[in-house]
């Protein structure tokens, strides 16, 4: 990919932090690739503004440089409204207005260097169920060994981005490190819980992390 690849995840309606993080990474819609790993909605105060900003980025960027994946919170909304393909006009200022957009979100994306997914991934294609890709935490929380192509995920709130190597060892993922070929990186730093909103910036196979502090009240 030309330019940088900028990855974000789990905004959860925290629009002010999303806006500040976009400014901090100096996203260039004409050159960069933007990857959002899912969970735009729920918990934070500004679901509509977050989704509208993502839709605007999709409009500004080429299709092959904008990736927006399904998170478990988008899937939960879809599952609770399975038959409403055409929504009544009164939903226009309700997040249900964006249901048609959510229904089209892919569950994962793959590039030459890595795989992007909201939650979990398996080296066995038959095990990559929708539930695993949107809800699984076993590589990070249970140290399930994964030695396949590097995958990058959110979903599991943590204090700092973490790298899980092919042997199940967990270390902090640091700015300046080379992009690993195998294992997994997790990068949901808990913005909606009072933590931070984090972006991973990949350029020439090197990683930089950029974060902004949350203005949300911590969940006790």
N, C-alpha and C positions, 0 to 999 in steps of 0.2 A: 504494500500500500504506500502511496505517496504521502508525504507529510507525516504527521503524528497520528497515533491512535489514542483517543481519550476515552477512558472507561469510567462510568459512574454507576451507582446502584442504590436501591432502597432510599429514595428521596421521601416517600411516605407523606406527601403533601407539604413538605417544608420548602415552600417556594423561595422565601428570602435567602435561605442558605444555598439553594440551587442557583439562583441568580448571581450570588456572590462568588460561587465556585466557578461558574462559567466565565466570569470576569477574571478570576485569579489565574485560570489556565489559558486565557486569551484564545479561546476557540476560534479558529478560522474556518468558516463554513465552506470556503472554496478549496481548501487544501487538506484539512484534517479529516480523519474518520472518527465518528462519535458512536460509542457503544453504550447503551443503557441496559443494565441487566435485569430490570423489572422492579416491581413494587413502587410505582409512581404515587399510589394512592393509599389512603387510610392513615389514621393516627395523628397526622399533622393537620394544620388549619386550612391549607390552601390547595386542595386536590385539583380544583378546576384550573388554577393558574399554572400548576406544574404540568398538567396534561396539555394545556394550550401551548406552553412553551416547547414541549417535546414535539407537538404537531407543527409548530412553526419551524423548528429545526429540520424536521423531515421535509418540509416544503422548500427550505433554503438549500438543502444538501442533495447531492446525487444519491440515488437509491443504493448504490454499492458502497457509499460512505456513511450511511446512517443505519444503525441497527438498534432496534428496540425489541427486547425479549419479554416473554410472558413471565410474570412473577406470580407467587401464590395468591397475592391479594387481588390482582386483576382476574385470576382464574376463579377465585371465590365469588367475585361479583358476577362473572359470566354464569357460573353454575347456579347462582341464586335467581337468575333471570333467563332461563334457557330458551324460552319460547318467544321472547319479546324482540323480534328482529326489526320491527318498525316501531319506534317509540313515539308516544304522543307529544304534542308541542310543549306541554308544560314541563317536560324534562330538560328543556334547552339550557337552563341554568343549574341543572343537576348533573352529577357525574355520569348518570345513566345515559346522557346524551352521547357519550363516547363509547358506549358498548360496541357498536360496529367496528370501531378502531381496535378495541381490546381483543375482539374475536379473531382478528387477523394476525395477531402477534405470533411470531415463531417461538419455539421453545429453546432453541439453541442456534448458535452460528459458529462456523469454523473458518479459520483463515489458515494460511500456510504455517503460521507460528503457533497458534493456540486455538482452543475451543472456549466459547463464551456461553455461560448458562446461568440461570438464576441461583440454583441450589446445588444439586448433585449430578454426577456424571459417572458412567461406568465404561470400562474398556470393552465390555460385552454389549453390542448394540441391542440385543434382545432384552437387556435389563434396563434400558433407558426409557422407562415409563414416564408418563406425564407427571405422576406423583413424585418420582425420584428427581426429575429435573426441576420441579418447583418447590419441593419440601424437604428433601433429604439433607442431613447434616452429618452423615456417618464418617466421612473422611476427616472432618475437623473434630467432631465431638467424640467419636469412638475410635479414632485413629485407624479407620479402615484403610488398608494399603492400596494405593493407586499409583501405578508406574507408567500409565499411558501418556499421551500427548498432553502437555500442560493445559489445564482448564482454569478459567478465572470465574469466580462466583461471588455472590453476595449472600443474602438471606440470614446468615448467622451473625448476630451482633457481637462485635469484639472491640477491644480498645484500640488496637493497632492492626493494620493489615498483616496477615500471617501467610507463611509459605509452609506447605506440607510436602516433604520430599517423598520419593517413591518408597521409602522404608517406613513411612509414618511419622518421621520426626518433624516436630513443629518449631519453626523459628520465626522471628519477626521479619517481615518483608521490608527492606530498606530502600530508600532512594539511592540510586547509583548502582544497584545490583543489575547484573545481566538477566535478561529474560530467560528463565529456566526452560529446558526442553521438555521436562516431564514433571509430574506432580500437580499440585493445585495451589492457587493463591485465592485467599478470601479477603474481601475488602469492604464489608458493611461495618462501618465504625459507629453505628447507633445514633444517627442524627436525631431521629424522632424520640429517642430516650435521653436526650440531653448530652449526647456525645459529640461527634463531628460528622460532617459530610466530606467524603474523600473521593478524589479522582486519581486514577492511575494513568500516567502519561507514558506511552511507549514510543520511543524514537530510536531507530538504528539498533533495535534489540536491547535497549537499555531502559530501565524503569525509573520514573520519578513519581513521587506521591505528593499531592497538593491537597490540603484540608482547610476547611473553615469550621469555626466553632458553631455549635447549635445554639439557637435562641429558645429552644423548647425546654419545658420543665422536665427534669429527670423523672422517670417512672420509678416509684419506690416499691 
